[in-house]
Every structure is written in C-alpha cells, then in structure tokens.
Amino acid sequence: MTITRLLAQMTVSDLPAAERWYGRLFGTGPDARPMDGLLEWHLSPAFGVQVYVEPDRAGRSSMVLGVDDVTAEAGRLTAAAIDHDGAQDATTVRILPLTDADGNRIVFTSPLR
C-alpha cells in the first residue's frame, strides 16, 4: 500500500461558525467544499484538514500540526483573535495547544531551540 495523501478531520456542530474560526486559524478560507457539510483546507499537496458538521461527534477530534516556530504562531493566532494559553516547552518539542468552539484539540509543535 502506498498512501499519497492524508486529511485530518475535525467534527463540528456549527459549520458557518467553524468556517470563520478555521479560516482565522489557517489564515484563509477553505480550498474546497466537496459536499454539503464539509470544508477542506489543503495545507500542502499531500495533506490537509477537513471540517465536517456532525453534531453527535462534534468536539471529539484532535490534530497536531508541525510549524517552524510556535512562538511566532502564538503571535499570529493572537492577532487573528484565537484564544490560547501560549507556547510551552515539552520534553522534546515546544507546543501550542488550543481548542475550537466545540472543544476539538489542535496542537502546534516546533523543535526546541
């Protein structure tokens, strides 16, 4: 088996609100609307994020996104009005955890410097 693409999926209860929030998170609107209730952000040719309205499962998703510098990412998110508790040192990486309105967990990571 050869896997050529990966899409993380975040389940939400309110798609218009999630579109606004994830639009601020990624700094742009969705790249695709493949079907009713589904938005996609294509973060590279090989991976992306789906935001899917599924109220019974909303808030039970998580994803980890690697970035160059979580401290810089924290500043960008603050400017985009996304609440977080700031970057933290973990054992082998620096992390920036946050949650969306449904309680889905997003963690940005970068190498410790």
HURAHU-V775950 format. One record per residue. SS is DSSP state (h for helix, s for strand, l for the rest). PHI is phi in whole degrees, -180 to 180 (999 if undefined). PSI is psi in degrees with one decimal (none if undefined). Layout:
ss=(SS SS)
phi=(PHI PHI)
psi=(PSI PSI)
//
This chain:
ss=(l l l l l s s s s s s s l l h h h h h h h h h h h h l l l l l s s s s l l s s s s s l l l l s s s s s s s l l l l l l l l s s s s s l l l h h h h h h h h h h l l l l l l l l s s l l l s s s s s s s l l l l l s s s s s s s l l)
phi=(999 -120 -94 -113 -156 -134 -122 -74 -125 -111 -94 -133 -101 -133 -64 -60 -66 -65 -62 -65 -66 -69 -62 -69 -59 -92 78 -164 -73 -65 -85 -153 -130 -64 -163 -56 84 -134 -120 -131 -111 -95 -83 -161 -63 -109 -150 -168 -132 -102 -117 -124 -80 -154 -52 -68 -111 -56 87 -111 -108 -151 -152 -120 -121 -83 -131 -70 -151 -68 -65 -65 -63 -59 -64 -64 -68 -60 -64 -89 64 -108 -71 -161 -100 92 -75 -136 -83 -109 -64 -121 -142 -103 -125 -137 -86 -155 -133 -87 -63 -88 97 -63 -100 -123 -127 -88 -130 -150 -63 -68 -113)
psi=(134.8 117.7 128.3 -8.6 146.9 131.2 116.9 147.9 129.2 123.6 135.4 165.7 -22.3 100.7 -44.7 -41.2 -41.0 -37.5 -41.5 -46.0 -49.1 -28.4 -40.9 -40.3 -48.0 -7.6 15.1 162.0 173.9 150.1 -23.2 154.3 76.8 -25.3 168.9 134.2 7.1 129.3 147.2 137.6 121.0 101.1 -18.6 173.8 -21.3 -10.8 158.7 -170.8 132.1 139.2 117.4 128.9 117.4 80.8 -35.7 -22.7 -0.5 138.8 6.7 19.6 159.5 155.0 153.1 129.1 122.1 132.0 168.3 -37.4 104.2 -25.5 -44.0 -38.7 -39.3 -42.5 -41.7 -42.6 -38.9 -45.1 -27.3 8.1 38.2 118.6 142.6 168.5 10.6 165.9 148.6 148.2 131.4 -167.5 -50.0 -5.5 170.7 136.8 155.8 92.0 145.8 170.1 152.4 -176.8 -25.5 -8.3 5.3 141.6 130.7 130.3 120.2 140.2 152.6 161.7 149.0 141.7 none)
//
